[in-house]
Amino acid sequence: MFYIAFALIRGYTEYMDTSETSSVEPSLRQMAEQLARLIEISVTLNSTLDEEELLQFIINTATELLDCETVSILLYDETQGRLVFSAATGSDPQRLAEIPVPIDSSIAGLIFRENRAIVLNDVQNDPRHFPLVARHVDFETRSLIGVPMRIKDQLIGVLEALNKKSGGFTDSDVDLLNIIASQAAVSIYNARLVSDLRDAYAEINAANQLKTNFLALASHELRTPLGIIIGYATFLQEEAQGELSDHARQVLNAALQMRSLVDAMTNLNMLRAREMVLHRLTLPIQKILQKAYQDSKLLAEAKNQKVTLALPGPALLVDVDPEKLNLVLVNLMHNAARFTPENGHITLGAMEDEGKVLVWVQDDGIGIPVKDVKKIFQEFYQADSHMTRRYGGLGLGLTIAQGIIESHAGHIWAESEGAGKGACFKVTLPLIRG
């Protein structure tokens, strides 16, 4: 705004020096109108993020303010090392884009190279004039004013005005065009940043969609052969004896483990598509924890881990899908067992906390690095790449648990003081008053 005021004061001084007293009032009125128009331009440019719309607004406004026949914007193409017409009043942008404007042998190139404004009121007799543009669009250039478009120290192009309708271009016209060019450069730069951001988001969404489609296809196609394998392995384990029965048991265990991975992929896709249906019941949290304890303790006992069930005395009612919540708690318990060494200790407990039901799974296992505590709920995330090889899993369990808990209007998070110091996963759910 300071630059705008300076330009108008300069114009006012010129008018006072060259005009009679009777013409001062119209001149002031003209400058006031220009100031109002420039403020309007600033507001519009700052509120428009479509680059094509911006370019058209800039050239139309500049043509009106400078009272000239046409205004053109040439933006620098880094890949080709030349200026390219991006917009021009009354011209076909596609035809203009076909015209190469060299940096080293054109007036626009000179403006760009030397980073300064140029005013020519007799273009035809200037050897720097680049006639190819005029011949290509059948336009005769008589007078020209051009200013560089820059953002701080970075040049992005040139703004030109051609053929003043009355008289020649003046220093006041240079000031006006500089103001428009400065505002336009920032607006174009911002529009491009937004466009790049949209493109990046589009690529991310496309990648996520591919991942979702793959998970859906893989989980669907694997279910049938897995069902057959599990069926035959179960039959063989029951009918066979000795070593053959052991082999069948190993096949069955591997198939069941793979089915759990397929179930995880299916659940993740259902959460993403918001297709997971909750069959809610009002139950004591104690009953849900007891079932989760029974369903998960075998894995802990196989590693000689001690599992403690810490239940509150009074019944704490929750309105939940018991199967889905059991899936979450069993997943948390299995994680605790997997990441806790033999003879470790795991606690599953619940209590009332500030009008909510707080459920926790505490272990004294390998812990979570502080920097990873908030990341572990991301899809496919595991704190260290070697953990996938050592402990197995897809890194989807916590993501699914978070989705299920949030669908119950609850919250889940992890706490750990760091590697080797154990971890505690906590869940809060709305408490239903009896």
N, C-alpha and C positions, 0 to 999 in steps of 0.2 A: 504493500500500500504506500510505503514511503516513495518507492520508485514512481508510482502512478502520480502522486502529488507533485513530485519533482518535475515530471514531464509536463504536467499541466501548468505549473508556475513558469516553467521555461516558455511554454507556448504563450502564456499571458504576457510575459515580458516582450516577446517578439511582436505580439499584437500592439502593445503599448508603444513600441518603438516605431512601428510602421503604419499605424492606423490613426485616423482622426478621432477626436473625442466621441463624435457621434457614432462611430463604428465599434467603440469599446464594449458597449452593452451587448450587442449581438455576439461579439467574440466571447465574452464571458458566458453567455448563454450556451454557445456551442461547446465550450470547454466543460461546462457543468453537465451537458448532455453526454459528452465523451466520458466524463468521470462516472456517471451513472451507468453508462453502457459497459465500461471496463469492470465495474463492480459486479454487474450482471454476468459478464463473461466469467469472472473469477468464480462466482457461485456455481454457474453451470458446469464449468470445467471440473470443479472439485466434486461434483455430484454425479458425473457421468463416467462409467468405466468401460463402455463399449468403444473400442478404438476407432472403428469406422464412423460411428456417430460423432465421436470427438473431432475427427479430421474434417468432416463436413461442417460442423459447427464453427470450427476455427476459420476455415477459408471463407465461409459466408459472412461471418462477423467482421473479419479483417477487410474484406471487399467493401462492406458497407461503411466502416469507420474511415478507411483511407480514400473513399470515393474513387475507386479505380475499377478497371474492367475485369481483372481476374487476380486471384491469389493462389499460389501453389505451395505445397509442402513436399520437400524432398528429404527423405530419410536415408541415413547412411547404411549401406549393406556391407557388413564386415566381411562376409564370405567372398564377395565379388570386388570389394575395394572401390565402390563407386556409389554415387547418389542415385536414388530411385524415386521417381514420382509416386507419391502415395495418394495425393488428392489435389484437385485443381478445380476452380470455379468454372462451370460450364463446359468441362471437358470429360471425355470418356476415360475413366481411370485405367481401364484395361489397355487402351491404346497408349496412354502416357507411360504405363509401366513397361512397355516394350522399348522405350527410349533410354539408352544408356547415357548417363550424364557423367562424363569423366571428371575426376578430381583436379587433374592438372591442366585442362584446356577449356574451362568454362567459367563464367562469372560465379555461378553457384559453387563450383569447386574452389574458386579463389576465396569466397566468403567462408567456406568451410575450413580451408587450409589455414587461412590467416586469422580465423576466429574474430572477424570484425564485420561491421555493417558497410554496405556499399550503396551509393545512390548514383544512378546514371539517368540523366534526362535526355540523352541522345544516344540510345543504344546502338542504332544501326551503324554509326560511325566509330564504334568502339571495337578494336581488334579482338577483345576478349569475349565478344558475343558468340554464343554457340548456336548456330542457325538451324541445326538438325531438328530441334524441338518445334520451331516455327513451321518448318516445311512439313513435318509429320502431321501436325494438327491444323495446318493452314491458318496460322495466327501470326500477325505482324506485331513485334514488340517495339514500341517507341521509347518508353521510359521504364525504369526498373528500380526497385529498392529491395534489398535483401539483407537479412540479418541471420546470424547463426542461432540455432536452437541448442541449448546446452543445459545440463543438469550438473551444477557445481563445475567440476573441471572436465566433464565428459560431454563431448559434442555428439549430438544424435542426428542432426540434420540442418536444413536451411528453410527459412520461411521467406517467400518472395511475393512482392506485389508488383503488378505490371500495368502500365498505361494509366497514369493519373488522368482523370476526366477533365479537370480544369487546372491549367498551369502545370508546374512540375512538382516533384516530391520535395519536401522540406525536411529540416532537422526535426520538426515536431512529428512528422510522419515516421521518422526513424525511431523516435521515442515510443510512439504508439505501437509500432510493429515489434519493437524490443519487448515491451510489456506483454503483448499477446504471445510472442515466441517463448518468453520465460514461463508463463503460465501453462502454455500448451505443452512444452517439453516435459514439465513435471506431470501433467495429466496423462500424456501418452505413456510416459515411463510407468506410472502407477497402473494404467490400464493393461500394459503388457505384463506387469508383475501379477496382476489378478488373473489374466488369461493363462499365464504359465502355471499359476497355482491351481486353476480349474483343470488344466490339462493333467497336472500331476495327480489331482484327486481322481480324475477319470481313469487314469492308468491304475491307480491303487484299487479303485472299485472294480475295474475289469479283472485285475489279478485276484482280488477276493472272490469275485464271482466264479472264476475258473477253479479256485481252490474249493469253493462250496460245491460246484458241479462235480468235481473229482471225488470229493468225500461222499456225496450222495450216490454217485455211480458205483464207487468202490464198495460202500457198505451194502448197497442193494445186491450187487453181483456176488459178493462173498457169502451172503447168508445161505443160499441154497447149498453150495458145496460144503460149507461148514456144517450145516444141519445133517447132511449125509455122513460126513466124517464122524461127527459126534455120535450119531446113531449107531454106526457100525462099531466104533471104538467101545461104546458102552456095552454092546452085545458081546463083543470079543472078550472084554474084561470079565463079564459075568460068566461066560461059557468056558473060557480057556483056563489052563492051569499053568503054574510055575512061571518060567521065563516068558512065555508067550503072553501071560496075563500082565506081567510087568511092562512089556512092550506096549500092550494095548492101553495100559494106564498112562504111560508117557504120551502116547498119541492123543488120548482124551484130554489130558491136562493142557497140552499144547493147543488143541483145538478150542478148549474153553477159554484159554488166555486170549486167543485170536478173536473169539466171539466177544469178549469184553472190550477189545479194541474197536470192533465193528459197532458195538452198542454205543461206545463213546462218540464215534463219528456220527452215528444216527442222532444221538441226543443233541450234539452240537448243531447239526443242521436244523433240527426242530426248533432249537432256541433261536437260531438266526432268523428263521422264517416265522418265528412267533406262532408255531403250530403246536407247541407242547401244551397239552390239555391237563389241567390240574383237577383232580377229583378230591375236593377238600372235605375233611372231617374235623370236628372239634374233639381233640384228644389230649390227655395229659402228656406233657413232654417226657415224663418218666417212662411211659409205655414205649414211646418211639426210641428212646435211648437204650432201653433194655433189649429191644429187637436188634438194633445196630450193634450192640455189644455181643450178642450171641452170633450174629452173622459175620463178625470180623475177628473174633478172638482166636480162631484156629490158626490164622497166619501168624499172630503174635506168639501164640504158644509154641508153634513150630520153631521159633527162634529163642525159646526160653525167656520171653519177655513177660514182665508182670503187667497185667492190665487191671486198672482200678476203675470201678464205676461209682461215681460220686453223685448221688441223687438227692435232691432237696426233699424235705419232709412233706410240706403241703403240695397238693397237686397244682401244677402250673399248666393251664389250658392254652393250646395253640390251635389255630384254624389252618390246617395244612393238608397237603397231599402226602399221606404217610409213606407211600412207596417212593415218591420223589425225594422226600426228606431223608428217608433211610438210605437212598442211593448216595446222597451227599455225605452223610455221617460215616457210612461204610467206606466211602472213598477217602475221607480224612483219616479214618483209622488205619486203612491199608497203607496210606502214605506214611503215617507215623511208624508203622511196623517196618516198611521197606527202608526207611531212612534212619532207623534206630538200630544200633548194634545188638548182638545177643546179650541177654541178661539186662536189657534196658527196661525202662519203666514208661508206661503210657497211661494217661488218665482221660476218661470221658466223663464230663460232668455238666451240670446245669444249675442255674439259680435265677432268682428274680433280680433284675438290675434296672433301677430307674423306670419302672413301669413296663419293662420288656423282659423277655426270656433270653437269658444269655447261656449259650451252649459253647463248650470249649473242648478241644482235643490237645492235650499237652504231652510232649515227649521230651526225652533227654538225648536225642539223636544228634545228627551231624549239623543241625541248625541251618540258618539261611544267612548269607552275607547281607549286611545291612543295605547295601546298594540294590539288592535284588528283591527286597521284601515286597515292594509295590508292583514288581514286574511279574511275579510268579503266576498271576491270574491271567496273563496274556496267553493267547492260543499258541500251542506248541513250544512254550517257553520252559526251559529248564536252566537253572542257575549256571551250570557248566556243561559244556558239550559232552564231556566224558561221562556225565551222570546218565545220559540216555543209554550209553553202552553198558554201564555198570548196573543201573537199577531198572532199565527198561521203561516202557510206556511211551505214549505219544506227546505227553505234556498237555493233555486236554482235560484231565480230571478236574483241576481247579477252575478252569474256565467254565465247565459245565456246572460245577457246584455254585459258582458265583451267579450264573444265569438262573438256576433254580431258586436260590435264596432270594434274589432280587425280584423274581416273579411272585414271591410270597410277601413282598413289601419288607423284606429283611435286608440285612447287611452282613457281609463276611469279610474278614481280613486276617492277616497273619502278623505275629509278633515274634521277634527273635533278637537276641543280643549279638548275634554274629555266628560265624562258622564254629562248629564244635560245641555250641552252647544251647542246643535244643531249640524247639519251636513250639509255638502255641497258636492254633487256629481257632478263631472265635466267630460265632454266629449269633446275631440278635434277630428275634422274631417278635411280632406284636403279641402281647399277652392278652388273652381273652378273660375278662372278669366273669366269674360264675354268678 
